[in-house]
Amino acid sequence: MDDFRSRIQRERSYLLRYASLQLRDAHAAEDAVQETLVAALAGEASFQGRANLRTWLTAILKHKIIDSIRRQSRDALPAGADADELDALFAADGHWVDPPGAWSDPDASLEQKRFFAALEACLERLPQKTAQAFLMREHLGLETGEICKELAVTPTHCWVLLYRARMALRECLEKEWFGKR
């Protein structure tokens, strides 16, 4: 048991970074990680080693993050709609004013730690609800209805949040990642 416990403890910093990025609240992230570690210790017998320990812990953490978001959304007041500051990216005919730059090799870029650091920095600049909607959709794989329920928004507002997240991430990554290469 001590070996299993120490292996889990070594993954703590990774789990905390992961939760912090999702929740954007140090206390909520710490709580989610603690709940994950307790659940992992309680479920040690169910871990058969077929998956990587980090993968197994991350799967548990994803559920804890969703639970945390549910708690937050129950307690939070609905946020008002903010102005669409990204309209300047498009011409009157709906086309890009400045089209996105071509990615030479996206698969190679995704594998580089520096890219993930740039992506994480860009995600941290997004408003909290926008980042949560994006991460819930693209990373956790939740459907629009589930995201709407968790964030207490309408489907239209959810789509706007996802659109804004994608546009802001595109702009940020072009400056922070692709522009520096």
C-alpha positions in Angstrom: 0.0 0.0 0.0 2.8 2.4 0.8 4.3 1.9 -2.7 0.9 2.6 -4.3 0.4 5.7 -2.0 3.8 7.1 -3.0 3.2 6.5 -6.7 -0.1 8.4 -6.4 1.6 11.2 -4.4 4.2 11.7 -7.2 1.3 12.5 -9.6 -0.1 15.2 -7.3 1.6 18.2 -8.9 0.5 17.1 -12.4 -3.1 16.7 -11.1 -3.0 20.0 -9.4 -1.9 21.8 -12.6 -4.6 20.0 -14.5 -7.3 20.9 -12.0 -6.1 24.5 -11.7 -6.3 25.0 -15.4 -9.9 23.7 -15.5 -11.2 25.3 -12.3 -9.2 28.5 -12.1 -9.5 28.5 -8.4 -6.6 27.3 -6.3 -8.8 26.1 -3.4 -11.3 24.3 -5.7 -8.4 22.7 -7.6 -6.8 21.6 -4.3 -10.1 20.1 -3.1 -10.7 18.3 -6.4 -7.2 16.8 -6.2 -7.6 15.8 -2.6 -10.9 14.1 -3.4 -9.2 12.3 -6.3 -6.4 11.0 -4.1 -8.8 9.8 -1.5 -10.9 8.1 -4.1 -7.8 6.5 -5.6 -6.6 5.2 -2.3 -10.1 3.8 -1.6 -10.2 2.2 -5.0 -6.7 0.8 -5.0 -8.2 -2.7 -5.5 -10.0 -1.6 -8.7 -6.7 -0.4 -10.2 -5.4 -3.4 -12.1 -2.6 -1.7 -13.9 -4.1 -2.1 -17.3 -4.0 1.7 -17.8 -1.2 4.1 -16.9 -1.6 5.4 -13.3 -1.6 9.0 -14.4 -4.4 8.2 -16.9 -6.5 6.5 -14.2 -6.0 9.3 -11.8 -6.8 11.9 -14.5 -10.1 10.1 -15.3 -11.0 10.2 -11.6 -10.0 13.9 -11.4 -12.2 14.7 -14.5 -15.3 13.5 -12.6 -14.2 15.5 -9.5 -13.8 18.6 -11.6 -17.2 18.2 -13.1 -18.6 17.8 -9.6 -16.8 21.0 -8.5 -18.2 22.9 -11.5 -21.7 21.7 -10.7 -21.3 23.0 -7.1 -20.0 26.3 -8.4 -22.8 26.7 -10.9 -25.4 26.0 -8.3 -24.0 28.6 -6.1 -23.1 31.3 -8.7 -25.3 34.0 -10.1 -25.9 33.8 -13.9 -23.3 36.1 -15.6 -24.5 38.7 -18.0 -23.6 38.6 -21.7 -20.5 40.6 -22.5 -19.9 42.5 -25.8 -18.4 40.5 -28.7 -15.0 42.1 -28.9 -14.0 39.7 -31.6 -16.1 41.2 -34.4 -13.0 43.1 -35.5 -11.6 39.8 -36.8 -14.2 39.6 -39.6 -15.1 41.8 -42.6 -18.7 42.8 -43.4 -19.0 39.9 -45.8 -18.2 37.4 -43.0 -14.7 36.5 -44.1 -11.5 36.9 -42.0 -9.9 40.3 -42.1 -6.6 38.6 -41.5 -6.9 34.8 -42.3 -5.3 32.4 -39.9 -1.7 31.4 -40.6 -1.1 27.9 -42.0 0.1 25.3 -39.5 3.1 23.6 -41.0 2.8 20.3 -39.0 0.1 20.4 -36.3 0.8 16.9 -35.0 4.4 17.8 -34.3 3.4 21.1 -32.6 0.9 19.4 -30.3 3.6 17.1 -29.0 5.9 19.8 -27.9 5.8 20.9 -24.3 6.3 24.5 -25.3 3.1 24.4 -27.3 1.1 23.2 -24.3 2.7 25.9 -22.2 1.6 28.5 -24.7 -1.9 27.0 -24.9 -2.2 26.9 -21.1 -1.1 30.6 -21.0 -3.7 31.5 -23.6 -6.4 29.5 -21.7 -5.6 31.4 -18.5 -6.3 34.7 -20.3 -9.8 33.7 -21.2 -12.7 34.6 -19.0 -13.5 31.8 -16.6 -16.8 30.7 -18.0 -15.4 30.8 -21.6 -12.4 28.7 -20.7 -14.6 26.2 -18.8 -16.9 25.8 -21.7 -14.0 25.3 -24.1 -12.3 22.7 -21.8 -15.5 20.9 -21.1 -16.2 20.6 -24.8 -12.8 20.0 -26.2 -11.0 18.2 -23.4 -13.7 16.5 -21.3 -15.8 15.8 -24.4 -19.1 17.0 -22.9 -22.0 17.7 -25.2 -23.6 21.1 -25.4 -26.6 20.1 -23.2 -24.2 19.0 -20.5 -22.1 22.1 -20.7 -25.3 24.3 -20.5 -26.5 22.4 -17.5 -23.1 22.7 -15.7 -22.5 26.4 -16.5 -26.2 27.4 -16.2 -26.3 28.9 -19.7 -28.6 28.6 -22.7 -27.4 26.6 -25.8 -27.0 29.9 -27.7 -24.8 31.4 -25.0 -22.8 28.1 -24.9 -22.1 28.3 -28.6 -21.1 32.0 -28.2 -18.7 31.0 -25.4 -17.2 28.3 -27.5 -16.9 30.6 -30.5 -15.2 33.3 -28.4 -12.9 30.8 -26.9 -11.8 29.4 -30.3 -11.3 32.9 -31.7 -9.4 34.2 -28.7 -7.2 31.1 -28.6 -6.5 31.3 -32.3 -5.4 35.0 -31.9 -3.4 34.3 -28.8 -1.6 31.2 -30.2 -0.8 33.0 -33.4 1.0 35.6 -31.2 2.4 33.4 -28.5 3.3 30.3 -30.5 3.2 30.6 -34.3 4.4 34.2 -34.4 7.5 33.3 -32.3 8.6 30.5 -34.6 
